[in-house]
Protein backbone atom coordinates (compact mmCIF):
# COMPACT_ATOMS: atom_id res chain seq x y z
CA UNK A 1 0.00 0.00 0.00
CA UNK A 2 1.38 3.38 -1.01
CA UNK A 3 2.00 6.05 1.59
CA UNK A 4 2.29 9.74 0.87
CA UNK A 5 5.06 11.88 2.31
CA UNK A 6 2.64 14.80 2.60
CA UNK A 7 0.61 14.78 5.81
CA UNK A 8 -0.34 16.77 8.90
CA UNK A 9 -1.31 15.94 12.47
CA UNK A 10 -1.90 17.88 15.67
CA UNK A 11 -2.91 17.05 19.22
CA UNK A 12 -3.31 18.67 22.60
CA UNK A 13 -2.97 17.36 26.13
CA UNK A 14 -2.57 18.39 29.74
CA UNK A 15 -1.14 17.17 33.01
CA UNK A 16 -1.53 19.06 36.25
CA UNK A 17 -0.48 22.66 35.73
CA UNK A 18 0.84 21.97 32.22
CA UNK A 19 -0.92 21.89 28.86
CA UNK A 20 0.66 21.30 25.46
CA UNK A 21 0.04 21.25 21.71
CA UNK A 22 1.80 19.06 19.14
CA UNK A 23 2.13 20.02 15.47
CA UNK A 24 3.52 17.60 12.84
CA UNK A 25 3.92 18.47 9.17
CA UNK A 26 5.48 16.44 6.37
CA UNK A 27 6.40 17.03 2.73
CA UNK A 28 8.35 14.99 0.20
CA UNK A 29 12.10 14.51 0.54
CA UNK A 30 14.87 12.23 -0.69
CA UNK A 31 15.50 10.83 2.79
CA UNK A 32 14.16 11.21 6.32
CA UNK A 33 14.90 14.75 7.52
CA UNK A 34 13.61 15.48 11.03
CA UNK A 35 13.41 19.07 12.22
CA UNK A 36 12.31 19.32 15.84
CA UNK A 37 11.32 22.35 17.89
CA UNK A 38 10.96 21.00 21.43
CA UNK A 39 11.45 22.47 24.91
CA UNK A 40 15.04 21.67 25.90
CA UNK A 41 14.25 21.48 29.61
CA UNK A 42 12.33 18.20 29.35
CA UNK A 43 14.92 15.50 29.82
CA UNK A 44 15.03 12.74 27.20
CA UNK A 45 12.17 14.11 25.09
CA UNK A 46 14.04 14.79 21.85
CA UNK A 47 15.67 11.32 21.59
CA UNK A 48 12.29 9.72 22.28
CA UNK A 49 10.56 11.79 19.57
CA UNK A 50 13.30 11.01 17.04
CA UNK A 51 13.12 7.30 17.79
CA UNK A 52 9.32 7.26 17.44
CA UNK A 53 9.42 9.11 14.11
CA UNK A 54 12.26 6.98 12.71
CA UNK A 55 10.39 3.79 13.58
CA UNK A 56 7.21 4.91 11.81
CA UNK A 57 8.59 6.81 8.78
CA UNK A 58 11.29 6.17 6.20
CA UNK A 59 11.24 9.27 3.97
CA UNK A 60 10.10 12.88 4.03
CA UNK A 61 10.94 16.28 5.44
CA UNK A 62 9.23 16.26 8.83
CA UNK A 63 8.72 19.30 11.06
CA UNK A 64 7.66 18.74 14.67
CA UNK A 65 6.87 21.46 17.18
CA UNK A 66 5.68 21.25 20.77
CA UNK A 67 4.37 24.23 22.74
CA UNK A 68 3.94 23.89 26.49
CA UNK A 69 2.15 26.36 28.75
CA UNK A 70 1.88 26.40 32.53
CA UNK A 71 -1.20 27.54 34.43
CA UNK A 72 -0.56 30.80 36.27
CA UNK A 73 -3.14 29.83 38.88
CA UNK A 74 -1.26 26.66 39.70
CA UNK A 75 2.01 28.55 39.91
CA UNK A 76 0.88 31.29 42.32
CA UNK A 77 1.58 29.53 45.61
CA UNK A 78 4.14 31.36 47.74
CA UNK A 79 6.67 30.14 50.32
CA UNK A 80 8.12 31.94 53.29
CA UNK A 81 11.69 33.07 53.03
CA UNK A 82 12.90 32.03 56.52
CA UNK A 83 15.97 34.22 56.40
CA UNK A 84 13.96 37.29 55.43
CA UNK A 85 11.40 36.59 58.19
CA UNK A 86 14.15 36.39 60.84
CA UNK A 87 15.66 39.62 59.58
CA UNK A 88 12.29 41.42 59.67
CA UNK A 89 11.51 40.19 63.20
CA UNK A 90 14.91 41.31 64.42
CA UNK A 91 14.37 44.73 62.89
CA UNK A 92 10.89 44.95 64.41
CA UNK A 93 12.28 44.21 67.89
CA UNK A 94 14.86 46.93 67.47
CA UNK A 95 12.26 49.41 66.21
CA UNK A 96 9.90 48.62 69.09
CA UNK A 97 12.71 48.99 71.62
CA UNK A 98 13.73 52.37 70.23
CA UNK A 99 10.09 53.48 70.10
CA UNK A 100 9.65 52.53 73.76
CA UNK A 101 12.74 54.51 74.74
CA UNK A 102 11.38 57.52 72.86
CA UNK A 103 7.93 57.03 74.40
CA UNK A 104 6.40 56.66 70.94
CA UNK A 105 3.38 54.33 70.90
CA UNK A 106 3.24 51.78 68.08
CA UNK A 107 0.37 49.70 66.86
CA UNK A 108 0.84 45.98 67.35
CA UNK A 109 2.42 44.29 64.30
CA UNK A 110 0.29 41.75 62.51
CA UNK A 111 1.54 38.69 60.67
CA UNK A 112 -0.28 39.73 57.49
CA UNK A 113 1.63 43.01 57.51
CA UNK A 114 4.91 41.18 57.77
CA UNK A 115 3.91 38.75 55.02
CA UNK A 116 3.43 41.58 52.52
CA UNK A 117 6.92 42.93 53.12
CA UNK A 118 9.37 42.55 50.25
CA UNK A 119 11.26 39.23 50.12
CA UNK A 120 9.36 37.73 53.08
CA UNK A 121 7.16 35.61 50.78
CA UNK A 122 8.87 34.39 47.62
CA UNK A 123 6.96 32.75 44.79
CA UNK A 124 8.08 29.17 44.50
CA UNK A 125 10.38 28.38 41.62
CA UNK A 126 8.45 27.16 38.60
CA UNK A 127 8.05 23.43 38.59
CA UNK A 128 9.37 21.86 35.36
CA UNK A 129 6.97 18.95 35.60
CA UNK A 130 9.75 16.49 36.32
CA UNK A 131 9.76 12.87 35.15
CA UNK A 132 5.97 12.68 35.22
CA UNK A 133 5.51 15.35 32.56
CA UNK A 134 8.32 13.89 30.44
CA UNK A 135 6.74 10.43 30.58
CA UNK A 136 3.31 11.73 29.53
CA UNK A 137 4.76 13.67 26.62
CA UNK A 138 6.75 10.64 25.43
CA UNK A 139 3.59 8.54 25.53
CA UNK A 140 1.54 11.26 23.84
CA UNK A 141 3.92 11.65 20.90
CA UNK A 142 3.34 8.00 19.97
CA UNK A 143 -0.36 8.74 19.45
CA UNK A 144 0.42 11.87 17.43
CA UNK A 145 2.83 10.02 15.16
CA UNK A 146 0.27 7.24 14.71
CA UNK A 147 -2.28 9.83 13.56
CA UNK A 148 0.33 11.35 11.26
CA UNK A 149 1.15 7.94 9.75
CA UNK A 150 -2.55 7.22 9.30
CA UNK A 151 -2.97 10.42 7.29
CA UNK A 152 0.05 9.47 5.16
CA UNK A 153 -1.64 6.14 4.45
CA UNK A 154 -4.92 7.85 3.58
CA UNK A 155 -3.16 10.28 1.25
CA UNK A 156 -1.21 7.34 -0.19
CA UNK A 157 -4.44 5.55 -1.06
CA UNK A 158 -5.60 8.62 -2.97
CA UNK A 159 -2.21 8.77 -4.72
CA UNK A 160 -2.51 5.11 -5.67
CA UNK A 161 -5.85 5.74 -7.39
CA UNK A 162 -4.40 8.62 -9.41
CA UNK A 163 -1.24 6.70 -10.35
CA UNK A 164 -3.28 3.63 -11.31
CA UNK A 165 -5.39 5.73 -13.69
CA UNK A 166 -2.26 7.28 -15.19
CA UNK A 167 -0.67 3.86 -15.58
CA UNK A 168 -3.76 2.60 -17.39
CA UNK A 169 -3.51 5.57 -19.76
CA UNK A 170 0.14 4.72 -20.46
CA UNK A 171 -0.79 1.07 -21.02
CA UNK A 172 -3.49 2.10 -23.48
CA UNK A 173 -0.99 4.19 -25.47
CA UNK A 174 1.47 1.30 -25.61
CA UNK A 175 -1.31 -0.97 -26.93
CA UNK A 176 -2.03 1.64 -29.62
CA UNK A 177 1.66 1.83 -30.50
CA UNK A 178 1.93 -1.96 -30.87
CA UNK A 179 -1.16 -2.02 -33.07
CA UNK A 180 0.52 0.40 -35.49
CA UNK A 181 3.61 -1.74 -36.00
CA UNK A 182 2.35 -4.06 -38.80
CA UNK A 183 1.19 -1.18 -41.02
CA UNK A 184 4.31 0.79 -40.15
CA UNK A 185 6.52 -2.16 -41.10
CA UNK A 186 4.74 -2.58 -44.42
CA UNK A 187 5.01 1.14 -45.17
CA UNK A 188 8.69 1.14 -44.29
CA UNK A 189 9.36 -1.89 -46.51
CA UNK A 190 7.61 -0.22 -49.43
CA UNK A 191 9.54 3.00 -48.83
CA UNK A 192 12.82 1.08 -48.72
CA UNK A 193 12.03 -0.73 -51.97
CA UNK A 194 11.11 2.50 -53.70
CA UNK A 195 14.22 4.18 -52.41
CA UNK A 196 16.39 1.28 -53.48
CA UNK A 197 14.92 1.39 -56.97
CA UNK A 198 15.69 5.11 -57.26
CA UNK A 199 19.24 4.63 -56.05
CA UNK A 200 19.95 1.72 -58.40
CA UNK A 201 18.36 3.37 -61.43
CA UNK A 202 21.14 4.34 -63.79
CA UNK A 203 23.81 3.79 -61.14
CA UNK A 204 26.58 1.25 -61.03
CA UNK A 205 26.09 0.09 -57.40
CA UNK A 206 26.40 -3.22 -55.66
CA UNK A 207 22.78 -4.18 -55.11
CA UNK A 208 23.68 -6.61 -52.33
CA UNK A 209 25.66 -3.98 -50.42
CA UNK A 210 22.84 -1.46 -50.72
CA UNK A 211 20.36 -4.06 -49.50
CA UNK A 212 22.57 -4.69 -46.44
CA UNK A 213 22.68 -0.98 -45.61
CA UNK A 214 18.92 -0.71 -45.92
CA UNK A 215 18.50 -3.73 -43.69
CA UNK A 216 20.65 -2.04 -41.03
CA UNK A 217 18.48 1.06 -41.26
CA UNK A 218 15.38 -1.07 -40.81
CA UNK A 219 16.87 -2.72 -37.72
CA UNK A 220 17.80 0.65 -36.21
CA UNK A 221 14.28 1.97 -36.76
CA UNK A 222 12.61 -1.08 -35.19
CA UNK A 223 10.73 -0.02 -32.03
CA UNK A 224 9.52 -3.47 -30.95
CA UNK A 225 12.14 -3.63 -28.21
CA UNK A 226 11.07 -0.26 -26.76
CA UNK A 227 7.42 -1.31 -26.71
CA UNK A 228 8.33 -4.61 -25.04
CA UNK A 229 10.27 -2.72 -22.38
CA UNK A 230 7.42 -0.29 -21.80
CA UNK A 231 5.08 -3.20 -21.22
CA UNK A 232 7.60 -4.69 -18.76
CA UNK A 233 7.80 -1.35 -16.92
CA UNK A 234 4.00 -1.22 -16.70
CA UNK A 235 3.97 -4.67 -15.12
CA UNK A 236 6.70 -3.61 -12.66
CA UNK A 237 4.74 -0.47 -11.73
CA UNK A 238 1.64 -2.54 -10.99
CA UNK A 239 3.69 -4.77 -8.70
CA UNK A 240 5.00 -1.73 -6.83
CA UNK A 241 1.46 -0.41 -6.40
CA UNK A 242 0.49 -3.67 -4.72
CA UNK A 243 3.66 -3.99 -2.62
CA UNK A 244 3.96 -3.37 1.12
CA UNK A 245 6.47 -0.94 2.53
CA UNK A 246 8.17 2.13 1.05
CA UNK A 247 8.48 1.95 -2.76
CA UNK A 248 9.06 5.60 -3.66
CA UNK A 249 12.74 5.20 -4.54
CA UNK A 250 12.03 2.22 -6.79
CA UNK A 251 9.24 4.16 -8.48
CA UNK A 252 11.63 7.08 -9.05
CA UNK A 253 14.05 4.81 -10.89
CA UNK A 254 11.27 3.13 -12.85
CA UNK A 255 9.96 6.49 -14.08
CA UNK A 256 13.41 7.27 -15.48
CA UNK A 257 13.26 4.03 -17.44
CA UNK A 258 9.75 4.84 -18.69
CA UNK A 259 10.95 8.21 -19.95
CA UNK A 260 14.02 6.70 -21.61
CA UNK A 261 11.93 4.25 -23.67
CA UNK A 262 9.43 6.95 -24.65
CA UNK A 263 12.24 9.20 -25.86
CA UNK A 264 13.77 6.39 -27.92
CA UNK A 265 10.37 5.52 -29.38
CA UNK A 266 9.91 9.11 -30.57
CA UNK A 267 13.46 9.27 -31.95
CA UNK A 268 13.06 6.04 -33.97
CA UNK A 269 9.43 6.49 -34.97
CA UNK A 270 9.58 7.77 -38.54
CA UNK A 271 5.79 7.64 -38.55
CA UNK A 272 3.38 10.46 -37.77
CA UNK A 273 0.88 8.36 -35.84
CA UNK A 274 3.56 6.62 -33.81
CA UNK A 275 5.26 9.93 -33.05
CA UNK A 276 1.96 11.30 -31.74
CA UNK A 277 1.61 8.32 -29.45
CA UNK A 278 5.19 8.73 -28.31
CA UNK A 279 4.58 12.37 -27.39
CA UNK A 280 1.39 11.46 -25.53
CA UNK A 281 3.40 8.83 -23.68
CA UNK A 282 5.97 11.41 -22.62
CA UNK A 283 3.24 13.68 -21.26
CA UNK A 284 1.51 10.85 -19.37
CA UNK A 285 4.82 9.60 -17.96
CA UNK A 286 5.77 13.08 -16.77
CA UNK A 287 2.39 13.51 -15.06
CA UNK A 288 2.83 10.17 -13.33
CA UNK A 289 6.37 11.08 -12.28
CA UNK A 290 5.04 14.22 -10.54
CA UNK A 291 2.72 12.06 -8.44
CA UNK A 292 5.49 9.58 -7.66
CA UNK A 293 7.52 12.40 -6.06
CA UNK A 294 5.11 12.26 -3.09
CA UNK A 295 5.32 8.49 -2.55
CA UNK A 296 7.25 7.36 0.54
For each residue, the residues with C-beta under 8 A, 3 or more apart:
1: 153 156 157 160 244
2: 156 157 159 160 163 241 247 295 296
3: 149 152 153 155 156 246 295 296
4: 7 152 155 156 158 159 294 295 296
5: 26 27 28 29 59 60 61 152 248 294 295 296
6: 26 27 28 60 152 155 294
7: 4 24 25 26 148 149 151 152 155
8: 24 25 26 148 151
9: 22 24 144 145 147 148 151
10: 21 22 23 24 144
11: 21 22 140 143 144 147
12: 19 20 21 22
13: 19 20 22 136 137 140
14: 18 19 20
15: 18 129 132 133 136
16: 74 129 132 133
17: 70 71 74 75 127 129
18: 14 15 68 69 70 71 129 133
19: 12 13 14 68 69 71
20: 12 13 14 66 67 68 69 137 140
21: 10 11 12 66 67
22: 9 10 11 12 13 64 65 66 140 141 144
23: 10 63 64 65 66 67
24: 7 8 9 10 62 63 64 144 145 148
25: 7 8 62 63
26: 5 6 7 8 57 60 61 62 63 148 152
27: 5 6 60 61
28: 5 6 59 60 61 293 294
29: 5 32 33 59 60 61
30: 59
31: 59
32: 29 53 54 57 58 59 60 62
33: 29 60 61 62
34: 50 53 54 62 64
35: 61 62 63 64
36: 46 49 50 64 65
37: 63 64 65 66
38: 42 45 46 49 64 65 66
39: 42 45 66 68
40: 46
41: 128
42: 38 39 45 68 128 129 133 134 137
43: 131 134
44: 47 48 134 138
45: 38 39 42 48 49 66 134 137 138
46: 36 38 40 49 50
47: 44 50 51
48: 44 45 51 52 138 141
49: 36 38 45 46 52 53 64 138 141
50: 34 36 46 47 53 54
51: 47 48 54 55
52: 48 49 55 56 141 142 145
53: 32 34 49 50 56 57 62 64 145
54: 32 34 50 51 57
55: 51 52
56: 52 53 145 146 148 149
57: 26 32 53 54 60 62 145 149 152 296
58: 32 246 296
59: 5 28 29 30 31 32 246 248 249 296
60: 5 6 26 27 28 29 32 33 57 296
61: 5 26 27 28 29 33 35
62: 24 25 26 32 33 34 35 53 57
63: 23 24 25 26 35 37
64: 22 23 24 34 35 36 37 38 49 53
65: 22 23 36 37 38
66: 20 21 22 23 37 38 39 45 137
67: 20 21 23
68: 18 19 20 39 42
69: 18 19 20
70: 17 18 74 75 126 127
71: 17 18 19 74 75
72: 75 76
73: 76
74: 16 17 70 71 77
75: 17 70 71 72 123 124 126 127
76: 72 73 123
77: 74 123 124
78: 121 122 123 124
79: 121 122 123 124
80: 84 85 120 121 122
81: 84 85 119 120 121 122
82: 85 86
83: 86 87
84: 80 81 87 88 117 119 120 122
85: 80 81 82 88 89 114 120
86: 82 83 89 90
87: 83 84 90 91
88: 84 85 91 92 114 117 120
89: 85 86 92 93 114
90: 86 87 93 94
91: 87 88 94 95
92: 88 89 95 96 109 114
93: 89 90 96 97
94: 90 91 97 98
95: 91 92 98 99 106
96: 92 93 99 100 106
97: 93 94 100 101
98: 94 95 101 102
99: 95 96 102 104 105 106
100: 96 97 103 104
101: 97 98
102: 98 99
103: 100
104: 99 100
105: 99
106: 95 96 99 109
107:
108:
109: 92 106 113 114
110: 113 114
111: 114 115
112: 115 116
113: 109 110 116 117
114: 85 88 89 92 109 110 111 117 120
115: 111 112 120 121
116: 112 113 120 121
117: 84 88 113 114 120
118:
119: 81 84 122
120: 80 81 84 85 88 114 115 116 117
121: 78 79 80 81 115 116
122: 78 79 80 81 84 119
123: 75 76 77 78 79
124: 75 77 78 79 127
125:
126: 70 75
127: 17 70 75 124 130
128: 41 42 133
129: 15 16 17 18 42 132 133 134
130: 127 133 134
131: 43 134 135
132: 15 16 129 135 136
133: 15 16 18 42 128 129 130 136 137
134: 42 43 44 45 129 130 131 137 138
135: 131 132 138 139
136: 13 15 132 133 139 140
137: 13 20 42 45 66 133 134 140 141
138: 44 45 48 49 134 135 141 142
139: 135 136 142 143
140: 11 13 20 22 136 137 143 144
141: 22 48 49 52 137 138 144 145
142: 52 138 139 145 146
143: 11 139 140 146 147
144: 9 10 11 22 24 140 141 147 148
145: 9 24 52 53 56 57 141 142 148 149
146: 56 142 143 149 150
147: 9 11 143 144 150 151
148: 7 8 9 24 26 56 144 145 151 152
149: 3 7 56 57 145 146 152 153
150: 146 147 153 154
151: 7 8 9 147 148 154 155
152: 3 4 5 6 7 26 57 148 149 155 156 296
153: 1 3 149 150 156 157
154: 150 151 157 158
155: 3 4 6 7 151 152 158 159 294
156: 1 2 3 4 152 153 159 160 295 296
157: 1 2 153 154 160 161
158: 4 154 155 161 162
159: 2 4 155 156 162 163 291 294 295
160: 1 2 156 157 163 164 241
161: 157 158 164 165
162: 158 159 165 166 291
163: 2 159 160 166 167 237 241 288 291 292 295
164: 160 161 167 168 241
165: 161 162 168 169
166: 162 163 169 170 284 287 288 291
167: 163 164 170 171 234 237 238 241 288
168: 164 165 171 172
169: 165 166 172 173 284
170: 166 167 173 174 230 234 258 281 284 285 288
171: 167 168 174 175 231 234
172: 168 169 175 176
173: 169 170 176 177 277 280 281 284
174: 170 171 177 178 227 230 231 234 281
175: 171 172 178 179
176: 172 173 179 180 277
177: 173 174 180 181 223 227 230 265 274 277 278 281
178: 174 175 181 227
179: 175 176 182
180: 176 177 183 184 271 273 274 277
181: 177 178 184 185 223 224 227
182: 179 185 186
183: 180 186 187
184: 180 181 187 188 270 271 274
185: 181 182 188 189
186: 182 183 189 190
187: 183 184 190 191 271
188: 184 185 191 192 218 221 270
189: 185 186 192 193 218
190: 186 187 193 194
191: 187 188 194 195
192: 188 189 195 196 214 217 218
193: 189 190 196 197
194: 190 191 197 198
195: 191 192 198 199 214
196: 192 193 199 200 210 211 214
197: 193 194 200 201
198: 194 195 201
199: 195 196 203 205 210
200: 196 197 203 205 207 210
201: 197 198
202:
203: 199 200
204:
205: 199 200 209 210
206: 209 210
207: 200 210 211
208: 211 212
209: 205 206 212 213
210: 196 199 200 205 206 207 213 214
211: 196 207 208 214 215
212: 208 209 215 216
213: 209 210 216 217
214: 192 195 196 210 211 217 218
215: 211 212 218 219
216: 212 213 219 220
217: 192 213 214 220 221
218: 188 189 192 214 215 221 222
219: 215 216 222
220: 216 217 268
221: 188 217 218 268 270
222: 218 219 225 268
223: 177 181 226 227 264 265 268 269 274
224: 181 227 228
225: 222 228 229
226: 223 229 230 261 264 265 268
227: 174 177 178 181 223 224 230 231 265
228: 224 225 231 232
229: 225 226 232 233 257 261
230: 170 174 177 226 227 233 234 258 261 262 265 281
231: 171 174 227 228 234 235
232: 228 229 235 236
233: 229 230 236 237 254 257 258 261
234: 167 170 171 174 230 231 237 238
235: 231 232 238 239
236: 232 233 239 240 254
237: 163 167 233 234 240 241 251 254
238: 167 234 235 241 242
239: 235 236 242 243
240: 236 237 243 247 250 251 254
241: 2 160 163 164 167 237 238
242: 238 239
243: 239 240 247
244: 1
245:
246: 3 58 59 249 296
247: 2 240 243 250 251 295 296
248: 5 59 251 252 292 295 296
249: 59 246 252 253
250: 240 247 253 254
251: 237 240 247 248 254 255 292 295
252: 248 249 255 256 292 293
253: 249 250 256 257
254: 233 236 237 240 250 251 257 258
255: 251 252 258 259 285 288 289 292
256: 252 253 259 260
257: 229 233 253 254 260 261
258: 170 230 233 254 255 261 262 285 288 289
259: 255 256 262 263 282 285 286 289
260: 256 257 263 264
261: 226 229 230 233 257 258 264 265
262: 230 258 259 265 266 278 281 282 285
263: 259 260 266 267 282
264: 223 226 260 261 267 268
265: 177 223 226 227 230 261 262 268 269 274 277 278 281
266: 262 263 269 275 278 279 282
267: 263 264
268: 220 221 222 223 226 264 265
269: 223 265 266 274 275 278
270: 184 188 221 274
271: 180 184 187 274 275
272: 275 276
273: 180 276 277
274: 177 180 184 223 265 269 270 271 277 278
275: 266 269 271 272 278 279
276: 272 273 279 280
277: 173 176 177 180 265 273 274 280 281
278: 177 262 265 266 269 274 275 281 282
279: 266 275 276 282 283
280: 173 276 277 283 284
281: 170 173 174 177 230 262 265 277 278 284 285
282: 259 262 263 266 278 279 285 286
283: 279 280 286 287
284: 166 169 170 173 280 281 287 288
285: 170 255 258 259 262 281 282 288 289
286: 259 282 283 289 290
287: 166 283 284 290 291
288: 163 166 167 170 255 258 284 285 291 292
289: 255 258 259 285 286 292 293
290: 286 287 293
291: 159 162 163 166 287 288 294 295
292: 163 248 251 252 255 288 289 295
293: 28 252 289 290
294: 4 5 6 28 155 159 291
295: 2 3 4 5 156 159 163 247 248 251 291 292
296: 2 3 4 5 57 58 59 60 152 156 246 247 248
